[in-house]
Amino acid sequence: MSEKKYKLSSPSVLAMIGLMAALVFAGSKIEIRFPTILGVSRFHLGNGLCLLSGYLLGALPGGLSAGFGSFLFDVVFWGGSPAGWAVTLITKFLMGYVGGLCFTKHLFSKLGQIPELVLCGLLGEAAYIAGYLLKEFVTYRFIMGSPMTAVSLMLIEKFASSAVNAVIAIAVSAVLYKVLRPVLVKSGLI
């Protein structure tokens, strides 16, 4: 679906946004938890589905799917505060939006589809990780008043965990795109 061919108010586009948001929500629950120095971290399929939303639907609808699906997951399962939910909405929206914008604008199309998916996924994940780490920095340094040394160590650990999750998300989204896009095109859904 090209950026210029969709109307956000179209029933089919709204249905696809809802469907992809539901998949992001469900994929965020498919996780592996593991202990870290700072507690528990997790790898999950939600980020891969955020990127897939951008690839399949384009920047804005894909970003909306990624943001709303992740936001609802946090509200239902993760807890936290409305401010944290809002940050999730924004950062996951950015992941889907940036990945989708890059892919639908064919910024790396001369490299072939898989390399383009990987590079667009890297840009989407970089946007998400930057926003996530900024939120963690502000929370721990300015709201909780943690010393800068502790905040630096926490950011390194969170970056490492996020980077591994990004690699998984990029691989999952590329494989799912290659499998699902032909089926969706043939069915007329995109």
Backbone bond lengths (Angstrom), bond angles and torsions (degrees), N, CA, C in turn:
res aa  C-N    CA-C-N  psi(-1)  N-CA   C-N-CA  omega(-1)  CA-C   N-CA-C  phi
1 M - - - 1.453 - - 1.517 107.78 -
2 S 1.271 116.97 115.33 1.459 122.62 -179.22 1.522 110.05 -74.62
3 E 1.321 115.73 151.45 1.459 120.39 -179.45 1.522 112.50 -57.36
4 K 1.333 119.05 -31.53 1.452 121.58 -175.27 1.522 112.49 -89.86
5 K 1.334 119.36 -8.18 1.457 121.56 -174.20 1.522 113.71 -97.85
6 Y 1.304 119.96 -12.85 1.455 119.88 -177.06 1.522 110.53 -101.40
7 K 1.330 113.52 153.32 1.459 120.29 169.96 1.512 105.75 -117.58
8 L 1.301 116.30 126.26 1.456 120.08 -176.03 1.520 111.92 -60.62
9 S 1.332 117.86 -25.95 1.467 120.75 -179.54 1.523 112.66 -86.96
10 S 1.314 117.89 -2.45 1.462 121.81 179.37 1.529 109.60 -64.84
11 P 1.336 117.90 134.58 1.479 120.05 179.79 1.524 112.78 -57.38
12 S 1.316 117.89 -38.36 1.466 118.83 -179.12 1.528 111.45 -68.53
13 V 1.328 117.31 -37.65 1.471 120.17 177.69 1.524 109.97 -68.10
14 L 1.330 117.06 -43.12 1.471 119.87 177.76 1.527 111.08 -61.77
15 A 1.335 116.42 -38.57 1.467 119.79 178.36 1.525 110.73 -65.37
16 M 1.329 117.28 -40.94 1.465 120.21 179.06 1.531 110.92 -67.51
17 I 1.334 117.37 -37.99 1.467 120.13 175.58 1.524 109.80 -60.32
18 G 1.322 116.59 -46.29 1.469 120.71 178.94 1.514 112.42 -63.38
19 L 1.324 116.67 -42.21 1.459 120.99 179.60 1.524 110.96 -63.29
20 M 1.336 116.13 -46.95 1.465 118.86 -179.63 1.531 111.42 -68.16
21 A 1.336 117.43 -35.05 1.475 119.68 176.15 1.527 109.85 -62.60
22 A 1.339 116.65 -40.21 1.470 120.17 178.13 1.527 110.85 -64.97
23 L 1.330 117.52 -38.74 1.464 120.19 177.82 1.528 111.41 -67.50
24 V 1.337 117.28 -39.32 1.470 120.85 176.25 1.527 109.40 -61.58
25 F 1.327 116.78 -45.17 1.468 122.48 178.32 1.531 109.83 -57.03
26 A 1.336 116.84 -52.21 1.472 120.76 -177.47 1.526 111.05 -66.87
27 G 1.333 116.73 -40.86 1.463 120.15 -179.75 1.517 113.58 -65.09
28 S 1.316 116.46 -27.13 1.470 120.28 177.84 1.525 111.40 -69.56
29 K 1.326 116.64 -20.47 1.465 120.89 178.80 1.527 111.60 -85.76
30 I 1.329 117.30 -18.81 1.465 121.00 177.45 1.524 106.51 -83.51
31 E 1.321 115.25 100.82 1.465 120.24 -167.48 1.509 112.48 -142.41
32 I 1.317 113.65 161.13 1.468 122.56 169.69 1.512 105.70 -123.86
33 R 1.330 116.39 120.42 1.468 121.32 178.32 1.521 109.11 -96.60
34 F 1.325 115.54 145.71 1.452 119.87 178.55 1.524 109.30 -148.49
35 P 1.336 116.72 149.40 1.464 120.11 -179.15 1.528 111.34 -76.07
36 T 1.323 115.22 145.52 1.459 122.04 173.98 1.526 107.93 -131.84
37 I 1.298 115.85 178.34 1.459 120.82 178.76 1.532 110.75 -59.63
38 L 1.331 116.12 -35.31 1.461 120.84 -175.14 1.526 114.19 -96.84
39 G 1.314 117.26 9.06 1.465 119.59 -179.11 1.515 110.23 131.87
40 V 1.322 116.05 -130.62 1.462 121.67 -177.34 1.521 109.05 -116.76
41 S 1.317 115.59 135.74 1.457 121.09 172.95 1.521 107.11 -120.11
42 R 1.345 116.70 172.47 1.457 118.65 -178.04 1.513 111.08 -149.55
43 F 1.319 114.22 148.28 1.457 121.92 169.62 1.517 105.65 -106.65
44 H 1.336 116.86 137.05 1.464 120.19 -178.62 1.522 110.51 -146.13
45 L 1.327 116.22 165.83 1.457 121.58 -177.47 1.524 113.57 -85.71
46 G 1.321 117.85 -7.27 1.459 121.27 -176.74 1.510 113.71 -58.11
47 N 1.328 118.26 -41.70 1.467 120.35 -178.49 1.527 111.61 -65.81
48 G 1.318 117.37 -37.49 1.460 120.28 176.52 1.518 111.55 -62.76
49 L 1.322 116.64 -36.85 1.454 120.93 178.36 1.526 111.57 -74.97
50 C 1.330 117.53 -27.38 1.472 120.49 172.81 1.526 109.66 -62.78
51 L 1.329 116.30 -46.48 1.462 120.12 178.19 1.527 110.99 -64.67
52 L 1.319 116.60 -43.42 1.461 120.63 179.44 1.526 111.16 -58.74
53 S 1.325 116.75 -37.92 1.469 120.85 177.33 1.516 110.78 -58.17
54 G 1.320 116.78 -44.92 1.455 120.78 178.62 1.514 112.30 -65.23
55 Y 1.326 117.05 -40.72 1.465 120.63 -179.42 1.527 111.55 -65.29
56 L 1.331 116.11 -44.06 1.464 120.12 -174.80 1.527 113.24 -79.32
57 L 1.338 116.90 -38.90 1.459 120.33 -171.52 1.525 113.69 -101.88
58 G 1.312 117.57 -17.82 1.456 120.69 -174.19 1.518 109.81 99.83
59 A 1.310 115.69 176.36 1.464 121.84 -170.15 1.530 113.67 -60.76
60 L 1.317 118.54 -61.04 1.463 120.33 -173.38 1.526 112.90 -68.68
61 P 1.339 120.01 -52.15 1.467 118.08 178.35 1.528 112.16 -63.55
62 G 1.334 116.98 -37.45 1.462 120.02 177.98 1.514 111.95 -65.21
63 G 1.335 116.31 -41.35 1.466 120.06 176.78 1.519 111.86 -63.35
64 L 1.333 116.02 -41.12 1.475 119.64 178.35 1.524 111.04 -63.29
65 S 1.329 117.05 -43.78 1.465 120.50 177.83 1.529 111.00 -59.78
66 A 1.325 115.63 -47.96 1.462 120.84 -178.92 1.525 111.14 -62.06
67 G 1.322 116.42 -46.78 1.461 120.61 -178.12 1.512 113.26 -65.87
68 F 1.339 117.06 -48.98 1.472 119.89 -177.53 1.524 112.29 -68.29
69 G 1.331 117.51 -41.37 1.463 119.46 178.68 1.518 112.14 -61.46
70 S 1.332 116.49 -43.33 1.470 121.34 -179.98 1.530 111.22 -70.46
71 F 1.327 116.37 -40.34 1.462 121.97 177.29 1.533 110.15 -58.07
72 L 1.332 116.49 -48.75 1.471 120.11 -179.48 1.518 111.57 -64.54
73 F 1.325 117.30 -36.70 1.459 120.17 176.51 1.520 110.32 -60.16
74 D 1.327 116.99 -47.20 1.463 120.59 179.54 1.525 111.65 -60.98
75 V 1.322 116.91 -42.80 1.470 120.72 -179.56 1.533 110.15 -62.33
76 V 1.330 117.22 -44.84 1.469 121.03 -174.20 1.521 112.72 -79.36
77 F 1.334 118.50 -44.38 1.466 120.86 -169.88 1.527 115.00 -110.97
78 W 1.305 118.46 -31.25 1.454 120.16 -168.85 1.520 113.01 -93.06
79 G 1.308 117.36 -25.49 1.453 120.08 -177.77 1.517 110.85 78.01
80 G 1.290 116.02 -143.35 1.453 119.73 -179.56 1.514 111.54 87.79
81 S 1.308 115.20 -155.77 1.461 120.44 -174.40 1.524 110.18 -119.21
82 P 1.334 116.65 161.70 1.465 119.07 175.15 1.533 112.87 -56.66
83 A 1.316 117.76 -32.93 1.471 119.51 177.17 1.522 110.25 -65.04
84 G 1.318 117.45 -41.53 1.470 121.49 177.46 1.522 111.32 -64.79
85 W 1.325 116.27 -39.12 1.469 120.23 177.79 1.523 110.19 -63.43
86 A 1.322 116.79 -40.31 1.464 121.18 179.83 1.529 110.65 -64.42
87 V 1.331 116.17 -39.58 1.470 119.83 178.15 1.527 109.68 -64.74
88 T 1.327 117.28 -41.46 1.464 120.68 176.62 1.519 110.48 -60.62
89 L 1.315 117.33 -45.55 1.460 121.84 178.32 1.533 110.39 -55.03
90 I 1.320 116.30 -46.38 1.467 121.25 -176.99 1.527 111.90 -71.10
91 T 1.328 117.39 -47.62 1.461 119.63 -174.84 1.528 111.76 -69.53
92 K 1.320 117.94 -39.14 1.472 120.01 178.41 1.532 110.34 -73.01
93 F 1.346 116.97 -34.01 1.465 119.46 172.71 1.526 109.27 -57.85
94 L 1.333 116.44 -46.09 1.465 120.40 -179.85 1.525 111.71 -59.85
95 M 1.330 117.28 -39.12 1.458 120.14 179.24 1.529 110.50 -60.44
96 G 1.323 116.69 -52.55 1.458 120.44 179.83 1.517 112.72 -65.19
97 Y 1.332 115.92 -40.27 1.461 120.83 -178.24 1.534 111.56 -65.98
98 V 1.326 117.04 -51.17 1.468 121.03 -177.76 1.530 110.41 -65.22
99 G 1.335 117.27 -45.84 1.466 119.84 177.68 1.517 111.61 -60.55
100 G 1.332 116.54 -43.32 1.456 121.03 179.85 1.513 112.80 -68.68
101 L 1.322 116.83 -40.69 1.461 120.92 179.41 1.524 110.41 -62.75
102 C 1.308 116.02 -46.75 1.461 121.29 178.45 1.526 110.45 -58.59
103 F 1.332 116.61 -46.34 1.456 120.26 -175.14 1.524 112.19 -72.21
104 T 1.332 117.92 -41.62 1.465 119.50 -178.58 1.524 112.05 -74.56
105 K 1.305 117.60 -21.90 1.473 120.56 176.04 1.528 111.41 -89.77
106 H 1.325 116.86 -2.12 1.472 123.03 176.49 1.528 112.25 54.67
107 L 1.330 115.07 48.90 1.465 119.03 -178.26 1.529 112.75 -65.33
108 F 1.329 116.35 -27.42 1.467 120.06 -177.58 1.531 111.39 -123.73
109 S 1.329 118.02 25.76 1.468 121.66 -172.06 1.529 113.61 -62.63
110 K 1.300 118.58 -24.20 1.466 120.25 -179.25 1.527 111.90 -69.46
111 L 1.321 117.05 -13.40 1.460 120.77 -178.89 1.522 112.59 -86.78
112 G 1.315 118.54 -16.48 1.463 122.26 -174.15 1.511 109.84 105.47
113 Q 1.324 116.53 161.46 1.457 120.76 -170.38 1.540 114.25 -64.54
114 I 1.326 118.40 -46.54 1.472 119.42 -178.47 1.531 111.29 -64.91
115 P 1.340 119.54 -48.42 1.473 117.63 176.50 1.532 112.48 -60.09
116 E 1.322 117.22 -35.41 1.465 120.30 178.06 1.526 110.59 -65.24
117 L 1.326 116.73 -43.25 1.469 120.00 176.85 1.527 111.09 -60.53
118 V 1.314 116.67 -41.53 1.474 121.03 -179.55 1.524 110.47 -64.82
119 L 1.318 117.59 -48.43 1.467 120.07 -178.20 1.531 111.76 -67.05
120 C 1.324 117.47 -39.73 1.467 119.70 177.15 1.529 110.41 -67.17
121 G 1.334 115.90 -36.62 1.462 119.69 175.01 1.516 111.79 -63.24
122 L 1.326 116.72 -40.12 1.472 120.33 176.89 1.524 111.22 -61.07
123 L 1.328 117.06 -42.42 1.471 119.94 178.83 1.531 111.10 -65.36
124 G 1.331 116.71 -43.57 1.470 120.21 177.98 1.520 111.87 -62.24
125 E 1.326 115.80 -44.55 1.468 120.12 178.88 1.524 111.42 -66.38
126 A 1.326 117.43 -37.80 1.475 120.49 178.20 1.526 110.43 -62.07
127 A 1.338 116.89 -40.66 1.470 120.01 178.03 1.523 110.35 -62.85
128 Y 1.339 116.14 -44.11 1.469 119.94 179.01 1.535 111.23 -64.03
129 I 1.314 116.80 -49.92 1.471 120.24 -175.93 1.522 110.83 -62.05
130 A 1.317 117.66 -40.77 1.471 120.52 178.44 1.532 110.31 -60.21
131 G 1.324 117.01 -46.22 1.467 120.39 178.75 1.517 112.49 -64.77
132 Y 1.333 116.41 -42.12 1.460 121.38 179.92 1.525 111.36 -63.61
133 L 1.330 116.69 -46.04 1.470 119.69 -179.53 1.523 111.51 -67.87
134 L 1.319 117.80 -34.20 1.466 120.67 175.58 1.527 110.16 -62.73
135 K 1.328 116.70 -44.09 1.470 120.28 177.58 1.527 111.01 -61.03
136 E 1.331 116.99 -44.34 1.462 120.64 -179.65 1.534 110.62 -64.63
137 F 1.330 117.09 -41.42 1.458 120.89 178.67 1.528 110.50 -60.54
138 V 1.319 117.18 -50.48 1.474 121.48 -179.32 1.526 110.03 -60.93
139 T 1.334 116.58 -44.27 1.470 120.56 -178.93 1.521 111.59 -61.19
140 Y 1.330 116.90 -53.20 1.458 120.38 -174.12 1.530 113.49 -75.46
141 R 1.314 116.67 -36.76 1.467 119.09 -176.05 1.521 112.26 -82.44
142 F 1.330 117.38 -48.11 1.460 120.44 -171.37 1.525 113.85 -98.55
143 I 1.304 118.40 -33.62 1.472 119.82 -179.21 1.526 110.40 -86.29
144 M 1.344 116.04 -46.83 1.465 119.12 -179.08 1.526 112.54 -89.01
145 G 1.331 117.75 -15.76 1.466 121.22 177.55 1.515 115.02 72.07
146 S 1.325 118.08 26.14 1.467 121.56 -179.82 1.522 110.42 -68.17
147 P 1.339 117.05 148.65 1.468 119.89 177.72 1.535 110.62 -65.42
148 M 1.312 116.30 150.85 1.460 121.86 -175.13 1.520 112.14 -59.79
149 T 1.318 118.46 -34.33 1.466 121.19 178.51 1.526 110.42 -61.84
150 A 1.308 116.64 -46.62 1.464 121.12 178.94 1.525 111.01 -64.92
151 V 1.324 116.45 -40.56 1.465 120.54 179.20 1.526 109.86 -64.05
152 S 1.314 117.72 -41.48 1.467 121.48 179.57 1.520 111.37 -61.68
153 L 1.326 117.05 -44.95 1.471 120.77 178.16 1.519 111.21 -63.42
154 M 1.328 116.60 -41.33 1.459 120.99 178.88 1.526 110.18 -63.00
155 L 1.341 117.64 -42.65 1.466 120.78 -179.46 1.530 111.41 -65.50
156 I 1.324 117.60 -36.87 1.468 120.93 177.76 1.522 109.84 -63.50
157 E 1.331 116.91 -46.27 1.468 120.84 179.73 1.522 110.81 -63.21
158 K 1.326 117.71 -44.03 1.469 121.52 -179.34 1.530 111.42 -68.08
159 F 1.336 116.93 -35.52 1.465 119.66 176.40 1.526 110.09 -64.83
160 A 1.333 117.24 -44.80 1.464 120.60 -179.15 1.529 110.70 -60.92
161 S 1.317 117.05 -46.03 1.462 121.32 178.27 1.525 111.16 -62.72
162 S 1.322 116.71 -43.31 1.468 121.16 179.67 1.525 111.35 -66.22
163 A 1.323 117.35 -36.44 1.467 120.54 179.92 1.525 111.11 -66.37
164 V 1.328 117.21 -41.67 1.466 120.26 177.07 1.528 109.66 -64.84
165 N 1.330 116.97 -43.50 1.460 120.68 177.71 1.528 109.95 -61.38
166 A 1.324 117.77 -36.29 1.469 121.72 179.00 1.529 111.22 -64.23
167 V 1.321 116.99 -42.26 1.467 120.38 178.82 1.527 109.94 -61.29
168 I 1.328 116.09 -44.55 1.468 120.45 178.12 1.533 109.88 -62.23
169 A 1.325 116.88 -44.77 1.465 121.41 -178.40 1.525 111.75 -62.45
170 I 1.312 117.09 -41.77 1.467 121.24 -179.53 1.523 110.25 -65.16
171 A 1.323 117.14 -43.15 1.472 120.57 178.94 1.531 110.70 -65.25
172 V 1.327 116.96 -46.87 1.470 121.12 -179.28 1.525 110.58 -61.62
173 S 1.322 117.50 -45.37 1.467 120.29 -177.04 1.528 111.56 -66.06
174 A 1.328 117.88 -38.01 1.468 120.43 179.23 1.522 111.31 -65.92
175 V 1.332 116.58 -45.00 1.471 120.29 179.34 1.527 110.67 -64.03
176 L 1.322 116.97 -46.83 1.472 120.00 -179.70 1.530 111.71 -63.60
177 Y 1.319 117.05 -37.49 1.465 119.92 177.95 1.526 110.55 -61.86
178 K 1.322 116.30 -47.75 1.463 120.49 -179.16 1.533 111.45 -61.82
179 V 1.318 117.79 -32.77 1.467 121.38 -179.98 1.532 111.52 -81.81
180 L 1.319 117.95 -44.26 1.465 121.69 -170.86 1.525 114.66 -84.52
181 R 1.316 118.22 -36.35 1.468 119.15 -174.82 1.522 113.54 -56.11
182 P 1.336 119.67 -47.86 1.472 118.21 179.48 1.537 112.90 -59.92
183 V 1.309 117.07 -37.51 1.463 121.48 179.69 1.535 110.25 -66.71
184 L 1.330 116.33 -44.17 1.462 120.47 -179.63 1.531 112.06 -67.75
185 V 1.323 116.64 -36.78 1.469 120.02 177.49 1.534 109.48 -66.91
186 K 1.335 116.44 -45.75 1.456 120.62 -179.44 1.521 112.06 -61.34
187 S 1.335 116.96 -34.70 1.467 120.86 -179.99 1.513 112.50 -81.29
188 G 1.327 117.06 -9.95 1.472 121.32 -179.95 1.519 113.99 83.41
189 L 1.322 117.86 9.62 1.460 120.17 -179.16 1.525 112.11 -76.73
190 I 1.324 117.38 -27.73 1.463 120.10 173.98 1.513 108.89 -136.03
